[in-house]
Amino acid sequence: MDVSPLRASRDFRLLLGSAAITMFGSFITLVAVPYQMKELTGSYVAVGLVSVAEFVPMVVCGLWGGAIADSMDRRKIIISTEIGLCLAALMLMVNALLPNPQVWVLYVVGALTAGLYSVRGPSEQAVINQVLKLDQMGAAFAIQGLVRSAGGVAGPALGGLIVVSFGVAPSYGINVLTFLVSLVLLFRVAPMARRAAVTQPASLASLVEGVRYAVRRPDLMGTYVVDIAAMFFAMSNALYPFMAEQFGGEHEQIALGLLYASAGIGSVLASVTSGWTAHVHRHGLAVIVAALLWGAAVAVASVMPNIWLMIVFLTLAGGADMISGIFRGTIWNQTIPDEYRGRLAGIELLSYSTGPMLGNARASAMAELGGTRFSLGAGGLLCMGGVLAMAATLPKFRRYDARTDEHAEAQRVARATA
């Protein structure tokens, strides 16, 4: 891996450390919430509806978060939302400690958390452009992906053990502590200088302007719609508590943790071997191929004879998704002007959050009809069909080449003359 961004910027190291600590606790909660919902209701649909509850605030706050990221201090936005997320985790812990935990709290806090993450996300991503050079963006995205993936391995694996062995309240308590440590690091990040490109306050008009810019860019639209299609059809995290119970036997808690960690393990393996991606210039085609492999791996997982082989193929799926993410992130960070970075980061957040949320609802509904294997296998096959359909409608995305793209060249010239 290219680790030059870590050497070059103290603020990047602090931001990365904060994100790593936060993600560790959040991934534990990612296991705890659906597990608690399963224990309280025993319903596939109830678990899937957690993602549905998160959808609307995620969409609204993601778009608005992008608009304010282009008009306000991104560091202050990150700190403010981190405080809100800490309080939300505290609410989950208090509810879990009640004699009769309330189901509605999981839905409400899930929606609140989704909204806060969506407001923070665009600023968290856009601020990287302020602390690193343009030619470090690809390496930075790979490093961030590695950190997210490592959290996706350690958090769910530990979360599965804690949740099954000790209950959900300790899981939520750990998340509260990680937010507090993260805040200490965020307060040490240097205040950001006001960006010269800021020309208007956050408003509906500025938000619409950002959306129009994205629509005019087929290469950007391809990164969004291909990922949404892939995640909507093949994301199946909502099935994991049921898969662990049905196929894990006496190793249910280990299987639960590994199921949630599988995507992270695959992403770590893809990240630490990602040096070859620097030699690929047809990024659009690379995203399409990686998304097809993601769907294929999920489909194969559905027919495996035991839970451990299922986990192996879900791990391969996670690796393919990470490769897709690296190429999508490279297109975003190397071609989008800074004055649009926050708003476009909001759209990016929607693209990689909408699919999983709706995908989990899709997986739950299909499992209610035909069981977990049916939902997993059909989702993988539909993913491949959906990706091919999106790719067929976007020829400019398929042909995107970083060496000749006009937007990539414009950003290289802008940074060279800054």
C-alpha positions in Angstrom: 0.0 0.0 0.0 1.0 3.6 -0.6 1.1 5.1 3.0 2.4 8.5 2.0 -0.8 10.3 3.2 -0.1 9.1 6.7 3.4 10.6 6.6 2.4 13.8 4.9 -0.5 15.0 7.2 -0.9 15.1 10.9 -4.6 16.1 10.5 -5.2 13.1 8.2 -3.8 10.8 10.9 -6.0 12.3 13.5 -9.1 12.1 11.3 -8.3 8.6 10.4 -7.7 7.6 14.0 -11.0 9.2 15.0 -12.8 7.3 12.2 -11.2 4.0 13.1 -12.2 4.2 16.8 -15.7 5.3 16.0 -16.2 2.6 13.4 -15.0 -0.1 15.9 -17.8 0.7 18.3 -20.4 1.3 15.5 -19.7 -2.1 14.0 -20.4 -3.7 17.3 -23.7 -1.9 17.5 -24.4 -3.0 13.9 -24.5 -6.6 15.3 -26.3 -5.7 18.5 -29.4 -3.8 17.0 -30.6 -6.5 14.6 -29.8 -9.2 17.1 -31.8 -7.4 19.8 -34.7 -6.9 17.3 -34.6 -10.6 16.5 -34.7 -11.5 20.2 -37.6 -9.1 20.9 -39.7 -10.0 17.9 -38.5 -13.2 16.1 -39.5 -11.6 12.8 -37.5 -11.2 9.6 -39.6 -8.2 8.6 -39.1 -6.4 11.9 -35.3 -6.7 11.5 -35.5 -5.5 7.9 -37.6 -2.6 8.9 -34.7 -1.2 10.9 -33.1 -0.3 7.6 -36.4 1.1 6.2 -36.6 3.4 9.3 -33.1 4.7 8.5 -33.8 5.3 4.8 -35.7 8.7 4.8 -33.4 10.5 7.3 -30.4 9.2 5.5 -31.6 10.6 2.1 -32.7 13.9 3.5 -29.7 14.5 5.8 -27.2 13.1 3.3 -28.2 15.7 0.7 -28.4 18.5 3.2 -25.1 17.4 4.8 -23.5 17.8 1.4 -24.8 21.3 1.0 -23.6 22.5 4.4 -20.2 20.8 3.9 -19.7 23.2 1.0 -20.7 26.3 3.0 -19.6 25.7 6.6 -16.6 24.6 8.6 -16.3 20.8 7.9 -14.4 20.2 11.1 -17.1 21.7 13.2 -19.8 19.7 11.4 -17.9 16.5 12.1 -17.5 17.3 15.8 -21.1 18.3 16.3 -22.5 15.2 14.7 -20.1 13.0 16.7 -21.5 14.4 19.9 -25.0 13.6 18.7 -24.0 10.0 17.8 -22.6 9.5 21.2 -25.9 10.5 22.8 -27.8 8.2 20.4 -25.6 5.2 21.5 -26.3 6.2 25.1 -30.0 6.0 24.5 -29.7 2.5 23.1 -27.7 1.4 26.1 -30.3 2.8 28.5 -33.1 1.1 26.6 -31.3 -2.2 26.7 -30.9 -2.0 30.5 -34.7 -1.6 31.0 -36.6 -4.6 32.3 -38.7 -4.5 29.1 -36.7 -2.9 26.3 -38.9 -1.0 23.8 -38.8 -2.0 20.1 -39.8 1.5 19.0 -36.6 2.9 20.5 -34.5 0.8 18.1 -36.4 2.3 15.1 -36.3 5.9 16.4 -32.6 5.8 17.4 -31.8 4.0 14.2 -33.4 6.8 12.2 -31.6 9.4 14.3 -28.3 7.7 13.9 -28.7 7.4 10.2 -29.5 11.1 9.9 -26.4 12.1 12.0 -24.1 9.8 10.1 -25.5 11.2 6.8 -24.9 14.8 7.9 -21.3 14.0 9.0 -20.4 11.8 6.0 -20.0 14.4 3.3 -17.9 16.7 5.5 -15.8 13.7 6.7 -15.0 12.7 3.1 -14.7 16.2 1.7 -12.3 17.4 4.4 -9.7 15.0 3.1 -9.2 17.2 0.1 -8.2 20.0 2.4 -5.5 18.1 4.2 -3.9 16.1 1.4 -2.6 16.7 -2.1 -4.7 15.7 -5.2 -2.3 12.9 -6.2 -2.7 11.3 -2.7 -6.4 10.9 -3.0 -6.3 7.3 -4.3 -3.9 6.2 -1.7 -6.0 8.0 1.0 -9.1 6.2 -0.1 -7.4 2.8 0.0 -6.1 3.6 3.5 -9.6 4.7 4.7 -11.0 1.5 3.1 -8.5 -0.6 5.0 -9.4 1.1 8.3 -13.1 0.7 7.6 -12.5 -3.0 6.8 -10.4 -3.6 9.8 -13.2 -2.2 11.9 -15.6 -4.3 10.0 -13.6 -7.4 11.0 -12.8 -6.7 14.6 -16.0 -4.9 15.5 -18.5 -7.5 14.3 -16.4 -10.5 15.4 -16.1 -9.1 18.9 -19.6 -7.9 18.8 -21.0 -11.3 18.0 -19.2 -12.7 21.1 -20.3 -9.9 23.4 -23.9 -9.8 22.2 -24.6 -13.5 22.5 -22.5 -14.0 25.7 -23.2 -10.9 27.7 -26.2 -9.2 26.0 -26.6 -6.0 24.0 -26.2 -3.4 26.7 -22.4 -3.9 27.0 -22.1 -3.5 23.2 -23.9 -0.2 23.3 -21.7 0.9 26.2 -18.6 0.2 24.3 -19.9 2.3 21.4 -20.4 5.2 23.8 -16.8 5.0 25.0 -15.5 4.9 21.4 -17.3 8.1 20.6 -15.8 9.8 23.6 -12.3 8.8 22.6 -12.9 9.8 19.0 -14.0 13.3 20.1 -10.7 13.8 21.9 -8.9 13.2 18.6 -11.2 15.4 16.6 -10.7 18.4 18.9 -7.0 18.1 18.2 -7.5 18.5 14.4 -6.4 22.0 13.4 -9.2 24.5 12.5 -9.8 24.6 8.7 -9.1 27.7 6.7 -12.1 29.1 5.0 -12.2 27.9 1.4 -12.0 30.5 -1.3 -14.4 28.4 -3.4 -17.3 29.0 -1.0 -19.7 31.3 -2.9 -23.1 30.7 -1.4 -24.7 29.4 1.9 -26.3 26.1 2.1 -29.7 26.2 0.5 -32.1 24.2 -1.6 -30.8 26.0 -4.7 -27.2 25.0 -3.9 -28.3 21.5 -3.3 -30.1 21.3 -6.6 -27.1 22.8 -8.3 -24.9 20.0 -7.0 -27.4 17.4 -8.2 -27.5 18.9 -11.6 -23.7 18.8 -11.8 -23.8 15.1 -11.0 -26.5 14.4 -13.6 -24.4 16.1 -16.3 -21.5 13.7 -15.5 -22.3 10.2 -16.8 -19.1 8.9 -15.3 -20.2 10.0 -11.9 -23.8 8.7 -12.4 -22.3 5.3 -13.3 -20.5 5.1 -10.0 -23.8 5.8 -8.1 -26.3 3.6 -10.0 -24.1 0.6 -10.4 -23.3 0.5 -6.7 -27.0 1.0 -5.8 -28.1 -1.8 -8.0 -25.4 -4.1 -6.6 -26.2 -3.4 -3.0 -30.0 -3.4 -3.4 -30.0 -6.9 -4.9 -27.2 -8.6 -3.0 -26.9 -7.0 0.4 -28.1 -9.5 3.0 -26.8 -8.5 6.4 -30.3 -8.6 7.8 -30.3 -12.4 7.3 -27.1 -13.0 9.4 -28.8 -13.4 12.8 -31.1 -16.0 11.3 -28.3 -17.7 9.3 -26.2 -18.0 12.4 -29.1 -19.6 14.3 -30.1 -22.0 11.5 -26.6 -23.1 10.4 -24.3 -22.2 13.2 -25.4 -24.9 15.7 -23.5 -24.8 18.9 -21.1 -22.2 17.4 -23.9 -19.6 16.8 -22.1 -16.7 18.5 -18.9 -17.4 16.5 -20.8 -17.7 13.2 -22.7 -14.5 13.9 -19.6 -12.5 14.4 -17.9 -14.0 11.4 -20.9 -13.4 9.1 -20.8 -9.7 10.0 -17.0 -9.7 9.8 -16.8 -11.5 6.4 -17.2 -8.4 4.3 -14.6 -6.6 6.4 -12.1 -9.5 6.1 -12.5 -9.5 2.3 -12.0 -5.7 2.3 -8.9 -5.9 4.3 -7.3 -8.5 2.0 -8.3 -6.3 -1.0 -6.9 -3.2 0.6 -3.5 -4.5 1.6 -3.0 -5.8 -1.9 -4.4 -2.8 -3.6 -1.1 -1.5 -5.1 -2.1 -2.9 -8.5 -5.1 -0.6 -8.7 -2.8 2.3 -9.4 -2.0 0.7 -12.8 -5.6 0.5 -13.9 -7.0 3.6 -15.7 -10.3 2.3 -17.0 -12.0 2.9 -13.6 -15.6 2.6 -14.9 -15.1 -0.8 -16.4 -13.2 -1.9 -13.2 -16.2 -0.9 -11.1 -18.6 -2.9 -13.3 -16.4 -6.1 -13.1 -16.0 -5.8 -9.4 -19.7 -5.4 -8.9 -20.4 -8.5 -11.0 -18.0 -10.5 -8.9 -19.7 -9.3 -5.7 -23.0 -10.6 -6.9 -21.6 -13.9 -8.1 -19.9 -14.6 -4.8 -23.1 -13.9 -2.9 -25.0 -16.2 -5.2 -22.5 -19.0 -4.7 -22.6 -18.5 -0.9 -26.3 -19.5 -0.9 -25.6 -23.0 -2.2 -22.7 -23.9 0.1 -23.4 -26.9 2.4 -22.3 -25.3 5.7 -22.0 -21.9 7.3 -18.2 -21.8 7.1 -18.1 -22.1 3.3 -20.9 -19.5 3.2 -18.6 -17.2 5.1 -15.7 -17.9 2.7 -17.7 -16.7 -0.3 -19.2 -13.7 1.6 -15.6 -12.8 2.3 -14.8 -12.9 -1.4 -17.8 -10.7 -2.0 -16.5 -8.2 0.5 -13.1 -8.1 -1.3 -14.9 -7.4 -4.6 -16.9 -4.7 -3.1 -13.7 -3.0 -1.7 -12.1 -3.0 -5.1 -15.2 -1.4 -6.6 -15.1 1.2 -3.8 -11.4 2.0 -4.5 -12.1 2.8 -8.2 -15.3 4.7 -7.4 -13.5 6.8 -4.8 -10.7 7.5 -7.2 -13.1 8.8 -9.8 -14.8 11.0 -7.2 -11.7 12.4 -5.6 -9.7 13.1 -8.8 -12.5 14.7 -10.9 -14.8 16.7 -8.6 -14.0 20.5 -8.1 -13.7 21.5 -4.4 -16.6 23.8 -4.6 -18.9 20.8 -5.3 -17.0 18.3 -3.1 -19.4 18.4 -0.1 -22.6 18.2 -2.2 -21.2 15.4 -4.3 -19.9 13.6 -1.2 -23.6 13.7 0.0 -24.7 12.1 -3.2 -21.9 9.5 -2.8 -23.0 8.8 0.7 -26.6 8.2 -0.6 -25.3 5.9 -3.3 -23.4 3.6 -1.0 -25.9 3.8 1.9 -29.2 3.6 0.0 -28.5 0.3 -1.6 -27.5 -1.6 1.6 -30.5 -0.2 3.5 -33.0 -1.1 0.9 -31.1 -4.3 0.2 -31.6 -5.5 3.7 -35.3 -4.8 3.5 -35.4 -6.7 0.2 -33.4 -9.6 1.7 -35.8 -9.8 4.7 -38.9 -9.8 2.5 -37.5 -12.5 0.2 -36.5 -14.6 3.2 -40.0 -14.4 4.6 -41.2 -15.9 1.3 -38.6 -18.5 0.6 -36.0 -18.7 3.4 -32.5 -17.4 3.8 -30.9 -19.5 1.1 -33.5 -18.4 -1.5 -33.1 -14.7 -0.5 -29.3 -14.9 -0.7 -29.1 -16.8 -4.0 -31.8 -14.9 -5.8 -30.3 -11.6 -4.6 -26.8 -12.4 -6.0 -28.2 -13.3 -9.4 -30.4 -10.3 -9.6 -27.4 -8.2 -8.7 -25.5 -9.4 -11.7 -28.4 -8.7 -14.0 -29.0 -5.2 -12.5 -25.3 -4.3 -12.8 -25.2 -5.4 -16.5 -28.3 -3.4 -17.2 -26.9 -0.2 -15.6 -23.6 -0.7 -17.4 -25.4 -1.1 -20.8 -27.2 2.2 -20.4 -24.0 4.2 -19.5 -21.4 3.8 -22.3 -19.4 6.9 -21.2 -19.0 5.3 -17.8 -17.8 2.0 -19.3 -15.2 3.9 -21.4 -14.0 6.2 -18.6 -10.2 6.6 -18.7 -8.4 8.6 -16.1 -5.6 9.4 -18.5 -7.8 11.2 -21.0 -10.9 12.3 -19.0 -11.4 16.1 -19.2 -12.5 16.5 -15.6 -9.5 14.6 -14.3 -7.2 16.8 -16.4 -9.0 20.0 -15.2 -8.4 19.1 -11.6 -4.7 18.3 -12.2 -4.3 21.7 -13.8 -6.2 23.4 -11.0 -4.1 21.9 -8.3 -0.8 22.5 -10.2 -1.6 26.3 -10.5 -3.1 26.7 -7.0 
